[in-house]
Amino acid sequence: MTTHHEPSAAALAHRLKEVERDLARAKKDNPEHVHALTEEKKKLQGQFARR
């Protein structure tokens, strides 16, 4: 039996800030990563909102 570990609110907030920073950088320097980072940001925001 495996259990799914939900990250803490602090961990989610930290990762969300990292993704936002990476997304801003990607928009300038790495446009091929923008879509993936945007999707990760949406996912993290959804997890954060469910808390």
PQR file of N, CA, C, O and H, with PARSE charges and radii, in Angstrom:
ATOM      1  N   MET A   1       0.844  -1.183   0.000 -0.4000 1.5000
ATOM      2  CA  MET A   1       0.000   0.000   0.000 -0.0000 2.0000
ATOM      3  C   MET A   1       0.888   1.245   0.000  0.5500 1.7000
ATOM      4  O   MET A   1       1.809   1.368   0.807 -0.5500 1.4000
ATOM      5  N   THR A   2       0.595   2.152  -0.910 -0.4000 1.5000
ATOM      6  CA  THR A   2       1.343   3.402  -0.952 -0.0000 2.0000
ATOM      7  C   THR A   2       0.422   4.546  -0.587  0.5500 1.7000
ATOM      8  O   THR A   2      -0.771   4.522  -0.889 -0.5500 1.4000
ATOM      9  H   THR A   2      -0.153   2.052  -1.565  0.4000 1.0000
ATOM     10  N   THR A   3       0.974   5.521   0.049 -0.4000 1.5000
ATOM     11  CA  THR A   3       0.195   6.708   0.393 -0.0000 2.0000
ATOM     12  C   THR A   3       0.750   7.882  -0.386  0.5500 1.7000
ATOM     13  O   THR A   3       1.953   7.975  -0.631 -0.5500 1.4000
ATOM     14  H   THR A   3       1.943   5.540   0.294  0.4000 1.0000
ATOM     15  N   HIS A   4      -0.125   8.755  -0.763 -0.4000 1.5000
ATOM     16  CA  HIS A   4       0.283   9.944  -1.504 -0.0000 2.0000
ATOM     17  C   HIS A   4       0.546  11.064  -0.509  0.5500 1.7000
ATOM     18  O   HIS A   4      -0.328  11.439   0.272 -0.5500 1.4000
ATOM     19  H   HIS A   4      -1.102   8.679  -0.564  0.4000 1.0000
ATOM     20  N   HIS A   5       1.748  11.584  -0.551 -0.4000 1.5000
ATOM     21  CA  HIS A   5       2.134  12.654   0.362 -0.0000 2.0000
ATOM     22  C   HIS A   5       1.885  13.998  -0.301  0.5500 1.7000
ATOM     23  O   HIS A   5       2.475  14.303  -1.338 -0.5500 1.4000
ATOM     24  H   HIS A   5       2.458  11.279  -1.186  0.4000 1.0000
ATOM     25  N   GLU A   6       1.026  14.792   0.287 -0.4000 1.5000
ATOM     26  CA  GLU A   6       0.769  16.144  -0.196 -0.0000 2.0000
ATOM     27  C   GLU A   6       1.837  17.076   0.356  0.5500 1.7000
ATOM     28  O   GLU A   6       2.115  17.054   1.555 -0.5500 1.4000
ATOM     29  H   GLU A   6       0.547  14.544   1.129  0.4000 1.0000
ATOM     30  N   PRO A   7       2.435  17.889  -0.496 -0.5600 1.5000
ATOM     31  CA  PRO A   7       3.425  18.842   0.013  0.2800 2.0000
ATOM     32  C   PRO A   7       2.764  19.885   0.919  0.5500 1.7000
ATOM     33  O   PRO A   7       1.577  20.184   0.787 -0.5500 1.4000
ATOM     34  N   SER A   8       3.544  20.414   1.818 -0.4000 1.5000
ATOM     35  CA  SER A   8       3.023  21.422   2.727 -0.0000 2.0000
ATOM     36  C   SER A   8       2.729  22.711   1.968  0.5500 1.7000
ATOM     37  O   SER A   8       3.204  22.906   0.849 -0.5500 1.4000
ATOM     38  H   SER A   8       4.508  20.170   1.925  0.4000 1.0000
ATOM     39  N   ALA A   9       1.950  23.578   2.580 -0.4000 1.5000
ATOM     40  CA  ALA A   9       1.629  24.865   1.961 -0.0000 2.0000
ATOM     41  C   ALA A   9       2.897  25.673   1.724  0.5500 1.7000
ATOM     42  O   ALA A   9       3.021  26.354   0.706 -0.5500 1.4000
ATOM     43  H   ALA A   9       1.565  23.420   3.489  0.4000 1.0000
ATOM     44  N   ALA A  10       3.827  25.603   2.649 -0.4000 1.5000
ATOM     45  CA  ALA A  10       5.089  26.335   2.499 -0.0000 2.0000
ATOM     46  C   ALA A  10       5.882  25.794   1.315  0.5500 1.7000
ATOM     47  O   ALA A  10       6.469  26.561   0.552 -0.5500 1.4000
ATOM     48  H   ALA A  10       3.726  25.050   3.477  0.4000 1.0000
ATOM     49  N   ALA A  11       5.898  24.465   1.166 -0.4000 1.5000
ATOM     50  CA  ALA A  11       6.625  23.855   0.046 -0.0000 2.0000
ATOM     51  C   ALA A  11       5.969  24.237  -1.277  0.5500 1.7000
ATOM     52  O   ALA A  11       6.663  24.531  -2.250 -0.5500 1.4000
ATOM     53  H   ALA A  11       5.421  23.842   1.786  0.4000 1.0000
ATOM     54  N   LEU A  12       4.643  24.236  -1.320 -0.4000 1.5000
ATOM     55  CA  LEU A  12       3.939  24.644  -2.537 -0.0000 2.0000
ATOM     56  C   LEU A  12       4.231  26.099  -2.877  0.5500 1.7000
ATOM     57  O   LEU A  12       4.487  26.431  -4.035 -0.5500 1.4000
ATOM     58  H   LEU A  12       4.079  23.998  -0.529  0.4000 1.0000
ATOM     59  N   ALA A  13       4.192  26.960  -1.879 -0.4000 1.5000
ATOM     60  CA  ALA A  13       4.454  28.383  -2.112 -0.0000 2.0000
ATOM     61  C   ALA A  13       5.883  28.583  -2.619  0.5500 1.7000
ATOM     62  O   ALA A  13       6.118  29.385  -3.522 -0.5500 1.4000
ATOM     63  H   ALA A  13       3.983  26.690  -0.939  0.4000 1.0000
ATOM     64  N   HIS A  14       6.820  27.862  -2.043 -0.4000 1.5000
ATOM     65  CA  HIS A  14       8.222  27.970  -2.467 -0.0000 2.0000
ATOM     66  C   HIS A  14       8.382  27.515  -3.911  0.5500 1.7000
ATOM     67  O   HIS A  14       9.034  28.190  -4.707 -0.5500 1.4000
ATOM     68  H   HIS A  14       6.629  27.210  -1.309  0.4000 1.0000
ATOM     69  N   ARG A  15       7.788  26.369  -4.254 -0.4000 1.5000
ATOM     70  CA  ARG A  15       7.899  25.853  -5.619 -0.0000 2.0000
ATOM     71  C   ARG A  15       7.203  26.788  -6.605  0.5500 1.7000
ATOM     72  O   ARG A  15       7.696  26.996  -7.714 -0.5500 1.4000
ATOM     73  H   ARG A  15       7.258  25.820  -3.607  0.4000 1.0000
ATOM     74  N   LEU A  16       6.064  27.353  -6.211 -0.4000 1.5000
ATOM     75  CA  LEU A  16       5.356  28.282  -7.075 -0.0000 2.0000
ATOM     76  C   LEU A  16       6.221  29.505  -7.378  0.5500 1.7000
ATOM     77  O   LEU A  16       6.254  29.971  -8.517 -0.5500 1.4000
ATOM     78  H   LEU A  16       5.663  27.184  -5.310  0.4000 1.0000
ATOM     79  N   LYS A  17       6.913  30.022  -6.379 -0.4000 1.5000
ATOM     80  CA  LYS A  17       7.813  31.161  -6.605 -0.0000 2.0000
ATOM     81  C   LYS A  17       8.946  30.778  -7.558  0.5500 1.7000
ATOM     82  O   LYS A  17       9.330  31.564  -8.425 -0.5500 1.4000
ATOM     83  H   LYS A  17       6.886  29.643  -5.454  0.4000 1.0000
ATOM     84  N   GLU A  18       9.478  29.566  -7.391 -0.4000 1.5000
ATOM     85  CA  GLU A  18      10.541  29.104  -8.294 -0.0000 2.0000
ATOM     86  C   GLU A  18      10.043  29.026  -9.732  0.5500 1.7000
ATOM     87  O   GLU A  18      10.724  29.464 -10.659 -0.5500 1.4000
ATOM     88  H   GLU A  18       9.166  28.928  -6.687  0.4000 1.0000
ATOM     89  N   VAL A  19       8.851  28.464  -9.909 -0.4000 1.5000
ATOM     90  CA  VAL A  19       8.292  28.315 -11.254 -0.0000 2.0000
ATOM     91  C   VAL A  19       8.016  29.684 -11.866  0.5500 1.7000
ATOM     92  O   VAL A  19       8.285  29.903 -13.048 -0.5500 1.4000
ATOM     93  H   VAL A  19       8.297  28.108  -9.156  0.4000 1.0000
ATOM     94  N   GLU A  20       7.481  30.607 -11.068 -0.4000 1.5000
ATOM     95  CA  GLU A  20       7.225  31.958 -11.587 -0.0000 2.0000
ATOM     96  C   GLU A  20       8.523  32.634 -12.017  0.5500 1.7000
ATOM     97  O   GLU A  20       8.566  33.302 -13.050 -0.5500 1.4000
ATOM     98  H   GLU A  20       7.262  30.430 -10.108  0.4000 1.0000
ATOM     99  N   ARG A  21       9.570  32.463 -11.234 -0.4000 1.5000
ATOM    100  CA  ARG A  21      10.879  33.030 -11.585 -0.0000 2.0000
ATOM    101  C   ARG A  21      11.415  32.393 -12.868  0.5500 1.7000
ATOM    102  O   ARG A  21      11.893  33.086 -13.766 -0.5500 1.4000
ATOM    103  H   ARG A  21       9.535  31.920 -10.395  0.4000 1.0000
ATOM    104  N   ASP A  22      11.329  31.059 -12.939 -0.4000 1.5000
ATOM    105  CA  ASP A  22      11.790  30.349 -14.132 -0.0000 2.0000
ATOM    106  C   ASP A  22      10.971  30.735 -15.355  0.5500 1.7000
ATOM    107  O   ASP A  22      11.516  30.850 -16.453 -0.5500 1.4000
ATOM    108  H   ASP A  22      10.941  30.496 -12.209  0.4000 1.0000
ATOM    109  N   LEU A  23       9.682  30.934 -15.181 -0.4000 1.5000
ATOM    110  CA  LEU A  23       8.805  31.320 -16.282 -0.0000 2.0000
ATOM    111  C   LEU A  23       9.179  32.700 -16.813  0.5500 1.7000
ATOM    112  O   LEU A  23       9.240  32.902 -18.026 -0.5500 1.4000
ATOM    113  H   LEU A  23       9.239  30.841 -14.289  0.4000 1.0000
ATOM    114  N   ALA A  24       9.428  33.640 -15.920 -0.4000 1.5000
ATOM    115  CA  ALA A  24       9.840  34.980 -16.351 -0.0000 2.0000
ATOM    116  C   ALA A  24      11.149  34.913 -17.131  0.5500 1.7000
ATOM    117  O   ALA A  24      11.314  35.599 -18.139 -0.5500 1.4000
ATOM    118  H   ALA A  24       9.379  33.475 -14.935  0.4000 1.0000
ATOM    119  N   ARG A  25      12.066  34.093 -16.665 -0.4000 1.5000
ATOM    120  CA  ARG A  25      13.350  33.929 -17.347 -0.0000 2.0000
ATOM    121  C   ARG A  25      13.155  33.247 -18.705  0.5500 1.7000
ATOM    122  O   ARG A  25      13.786  33.631 -19.689 -0.5500 1.4000
ATOM    123  H   ARG A  25      11.931  33.535 -15.846  0.4000 1.0000
ATOM    124  N   ALA A  26      12.295  32.251 -18.757 -0.4000 1.5000
ATOM    125  CA  ALA A  26      12.061  31.509 -19.998 -0.0000 2.0000
ATOM    126  C   ALA A  26      11.423  32.391 -21.064  0.5500 1.7000
ATOM    127  O   ALA A  26      11.711  32.244 -22.252 -0.5500 1.4000
ATOM    128  H   ALA A  26      11.783  31.938 -17.957  0.4000 1.0000
ATOM    129  N   LYS A  27      10.563  33.299 -20.643 -0.4000 1.5000
ATOM    130  CA  LYS A  27       9.920  34.189 -21.616 -0.0000 2.0000
ATOM    131  C   LYS A  27      10.948  35.010 -22.369  0.5500 1.7000
ATOM    132  O   LYS A  27      10.728  35.368 -23.527 -0.5500 1.4000
ATOM    133  H   LYS A  27      10.328  33.418 -19.678  0.4000 1.0000
ATOM    134  N   LYS A  28      12.064  35.314 -21.731 -0.4000 1.5000
ATOM    135  CA  LYS A  28      13.127  36.092 -22.375 -0.0000 2.0000
ATOM    136  C   LYS A  28      14.138  35.205 -23.090  0.5500 1.7000
ATOM    137  O   LYS A  28      14.525  35.488 -24.224 -0.5500 1.4000
ATOM    138  H   LYS A  28      12.243  35.023 -20.791  0.4000 1.0000
ATOM    139  N   ASP A  29      14.561  34.145 -22.437 -0.4000 1.5000
ATOM    140  CA  ASP A  29      15.714  33.386 -22.897 -0.0000 2.0000
ATOM    141  C   ASP A  29      15.411  31.993 -23.444  0.5500 1.7000
ATOM    142  O   ASP A  29      16.232  31.431 -24.169 -0.5500 1.4000
ATOM    143  H   ASP A  29      14.246  33.916 -21.516  0.4000 1.0000
ATOM    144  N   ASN A  30      14.265  31.430 -23.118 -0.4000 1.5000
ATOM    145  CA  ASN A  30      14.015  30.022 -23.423 -0.0000 2.0000
ATOM    146  C   ASN A  30      12.536  29.800 -23.756  0.5500 1.7000
ATOM    147  O   ASN A  30      11.854  29.074 -23.032 -0.5500 1.4000
ATOM    148  H   ASN A  30      13.598  31.886 -22.530  0.4000 1.0000
ATOM    149  N   PRO A  31      12.028  30.406 -24.831 -0.5600 1.5000
ATOM    150  CA  PRO A  31      10.593  30.357 -25.092  0.2800 2.0000
ATOM    151  C   PRO A  31      10.017  28.954 -25.269  0.5500 1.7000
ATOM    152  O   PRO A  31       8.813  28.763 -25.096 -0.5500 1.4000
ATOM    153  N   GLU A  32      10.846  27.972 -25.608 -0.4000 1.5000
ATOM    154  CA  GLU A  32      10.323  26.615 -25.773 -0.0000 2.0000
ATOM    155  C   GLU A  32       9.892  25.986 -24.453  0.5500 1.7000
ATOM    156  O   GLU A  32       9.188  24.976 -24.465 -0.5500 1.4000
ATOM    157  H   GLU A  32      11.824  28.127 -25.749  0.4000 1.0000
ATOM    158  N   HIS A  33      10.292  26.552 -23.316 -0.4000 1.5000
ATOM    159  CA  HIS A  33       9.909  26.023 -22.006 -0.0000 2.0000
ATOM    160  C   HIS A  33       8.716  26.749 -21.386  0.5500 1.7000
ATOM    161  O   HIS A  33       8.237  26.353 -20.323 -0.5500 1.4000
ATOM    162  H   HIS A  33      10.864  27.372 -23.307  0.4000 1.0000
ATOM    163  N   VAL A  34       8.241  27.792 -22.031 -0.4000 1.5000
ATOM    164  CA  VAL A  34       7.158  28.600 -21.461 -0.0000 2.0000
ATOM    165  C   VAL A  34       5.899  27.763 -21.236  0.5500 1.7000
ATOM    166  O   VAL A  34       5.283  27.854 -20.174 -0.5500 1.4000
ATOM    167  H   VAL A  34       8.630  28.114 -22.894  0.4000 1.0000
ATOM    168  N   HIS A  35       5.512  26.960 -22.209 -0.4000 1.5000
ATOM    169  CA  HIS A  35       4.280  26.183 -22.079 -0.0000 2.0000
ATOM    170  C   HIS A  35       4.344  25.230 -20.883  0.5500 1.7000
ATOM    171  O   HIS A  35       3.414  25.183 -20.078 -0.5500 1.4000
ATOM    172  H   HIS A  35       6.012  26.887 -23.072  0.4000 1.0000
ATOM    173  N   ALA A  36       5.424  24.481 -20.766 -0.4000 1.5000
ATOM    174  CA  ALA A  36       5.559  23.519 -19.672 -0.0000 2.0000
ATOM    175  C   ALA A  36       5.542  24.218 -18.309  0.5500 1.7000
ATOM    176  O   ALA A  36       4.912  23.740 -17.366 -0.5500 1.4000
ATOM    177  H   ALA A  36       6.180  24.519 -21.420  0.4000 1.0000
ATOM    178  N   LEU A  37       6.230  25.334 -18.218 -0.4000 1.5000
ATOM    179  CA  LEU A  37       6.255  26.071 -16.946 -0.0000 2.0000
ATOM    180  C   LEU A  37       4.893  26.665 -16.623  0.5500 1.7000
ATOM    181  O   LEU A  37       4.488  26.703 -15.461 -0.5500 1.4000
ATOM    182  H   LEU A  37       6.742  25.722 -18.984  0.4000 1.0000
ATOM    183  N   THR A  38       4.187  27.128 -17.646 -0.4000 1.5000
ATOM    184  CA  THR A  38       2.840  27.673 -17.437 -0.0000 2.0000
ATOM    185  C   THR A  38       1.910  26.586 -16.909  0.5500 1.7000
ATOM    186  O   THR A  38       1.107  26.836 -16.010 -0.5500 1.4000
ATOM    187  H   THR A  38       4.516  27.097 -18.590  0.4000 1.0000
ATOM    188  N   GLU A  39       2.017  25.382 -17.464 -0.4000 1.5000
ATOM    189  CA  GLU A  39       1.199  24.261 -16.999 -0.0000 2.0000
ATOM    190  C   GLU A  39       1.547  23.882 -15.562  0.5500 1.7000
ATOM    191  O   GLU A  39       0.653  23.609 -14.761 -0.5500 1.4000
ATOM    192  H   GLU A  39       2.669  25.179 -18.195  0.4000 1.0000
ATOM    193  N   GLU A  40       2.823  23.863 -15.233 -0.4000 1.5000
ATOM    194  CA  GLU A  40       3.225  23.541 -13.855 -0.0000 2.0000
ATOM    195  C   GLU A  40       2.709  24.602 -12.893  0.5500 1.7000
ATOM    196  O   GLU A  40       2.269  24.279 -11.789 -0.5500 1.4000
ATOM    197  H   GLU A  40       3.549  24.085 -15.884  0.4000 1.0000
ATOM    198  N   LYS A  41       2.760  25.867 -13.304 -0.4000 1.5000
ATOM    199  CA  LYS A  41       2.262  26.956 -12.460 -0.0000 2.0000
ATOM    200  C   LYS A  41       0.768  26.777 -12.188  0.5500 1.7000
ATOM    201  O   LYS A  41       0.322  26.956 -11.055 -0.5500 1.4000
ATOM    202  H   LYS A  41       3.117  26.129 -14.201  0.4000 1.0000
ATOM    203  N   LYS A  42      -0.001  26.429 -13.209 -0.4000 1.5000
ATOM    204  CA  LYS A  42      -1.444  26.209 -13.039 -0.0000 2.0000
ATOM    205  C   LYS A  42      -1.703  25.060 -12.076  0.5500 1.7000
ATOM    206  O   LYS A  42      -2.584  25.142 -11.219 -0.5500 1.4000
ATOM    207  H   LYS A  42       0.362  26.285 -14.130  0.4000 1.0000
ATOM    208  N   LYS A  43      -0.933  23.992 -12.221 -0.4000 1.5000
ATOM    209  CA  LYS A  43      -1.089  22.834 -11.351 -0.0000 2.0000
ATOM    210  C   LYS A  43      -0.806  23.208  -9.896  0.5500 1.7000
ATOM    211  O   LYS A  43      -1.568  22.852  -8.997 -0.5500 1.4000
ATOM    212  H   LYS A  43      -0.217  23.926 -12.917  0.4000 1.0000
ATOM    213  N   LEU A  44       0.281  23.919  -9.678 -0.4000 1.5000
ATOM    214  CA  LEU A  44       0.643  24.328  -8.320 -0.0000 2.0000
ATOM    215  C   LEU A  44      -0.402  25.268  -7.729  0.5500 1.7000
ATOM    216  O   LEU A  44      -0.745  25.152  -6.553 -0.5500 1.4000
ATOM    217  H   LEU A  44       0.899  24.209 -10.409  0.4000 1.0000
ATOM    218  N   GLN A  45      -0.905  26.195  -8.532 -0.4000 1.5000
ATOM    219  CA  GLN A  45      -1.931  27.105  -8.052 -0.0000 2.0000
ATOM    220  C   GLN A  45      -3.195  26.344  -7.658  0.5500 1.7000
ATOM    221  O   GLN A  45      -3.850  26.676  -6.670 -0.5500 1.4000
ATOM    222  H   GLN A  45      -0.626  26.289  -9.488  0.4000 1.0000
ATOM    223  N   GLY A  46      -3.527  25.325  -8.440 -0.4000 1.5000
ATOM    224  CA  GLY A  46      -4.693  24.486  -8.105 -0.0000 2.0000
ATOM    225  C   GLY A  46      -4.502  23.755  -6.794  0.5500 1.7000
ATOM    226  O   GLY A  46      -5.415  23.699  -5.969 -0.5500 1.4000
ATOM    227  H   GLY A  46      -2.995  25.055  -9.243  0.4000 1.0000
ATOM    228  N   GLN A  47      -3.322  23.194  -6.598 -0.4000 1.5000
ATOM    229  CA  GLN A  47      -3.023  22.496  -5.338 -0.0000 2.0000
ATOM    230  C   GLN A  47      -3.081  23.478  -4.170  0.5500 1.7000
ATOM    231  O   GLN A  47      -3.609  23.156  -3.106 -0.5500 1.4000
ATOM    232  H   GLN A  47      -2.580  23.239  -7.268  0.4000 1.0000
ATOM    233  N   PHE A  48      -2.544  24.653  -4.372 -0.4000 1.5000
ATOM    234  CA  PHE A  48      -2.517  25.653  -3.311 -0.0000 2.0000
ATOM    235  C   PHE A  48      -3.941  26.109  -2.966  0.5500 1.7000
ATOM    236  O   PHE A  48      -4.261  26.324  -1.796 -0.5500 1.4000
ATOM    237  H   PHE A  48      -2.114  24.914  -5.237  0.4000 1.0000
ATOM    238  N   ALA A  49      -4.781  26.253  -3.976 -0.4000 1.5000
ATOM    239  CA  ALA A  49      -6.157  26.713  -3.772 -0.0000 2.0000
ATOM    240  C   ALA A  49      -6.996  25.671  -3.018  0.5500 1.7000
ATOM    241  O   ALA A  49      -7.926  26.029  -2.294 -0.5500 1.4000
ATOM    242  H   ALA A  49      -4.521  26.079  -4.925  0.4000 1.0000
ATOM    243  N   ARG A  50      -6.669  24.388  -3.187 -0.4000 1.5000
ATOM    244  CA  ARG A  50      -7.431  23.326  -2.517 -0.0000 2.0000
ATOM    245  C   ARG A  50      -7.093  23.205  -1.040  0.5500 1.7000
ATOM    246  O   ARG A  50      -7.755  22.451  -0.326 -0.5500 1.4000
ATOM    247  H   ARG A  50      -5.914  24.098  -3.775  0.4000 1.0000
ATOM    248  N   ARG A  51      -6.097  23.914  -0.566 -0.4000 1.5000
ATOM    249  CA  ARG A  51      -5.704  23.825   0.832 -0.0000 2.0000
ATOM    250  C   ARG A  51      -6.618  24.617   1.709  0.5500 1.7000
ATOM    251  O   ARG A  51      -6.430  24.652   2.925 -0.5500 1.4000
ATOM    252  H   ARG A  51      -5.560  24.526  -1.147  0.4000 1.0000
TER
END
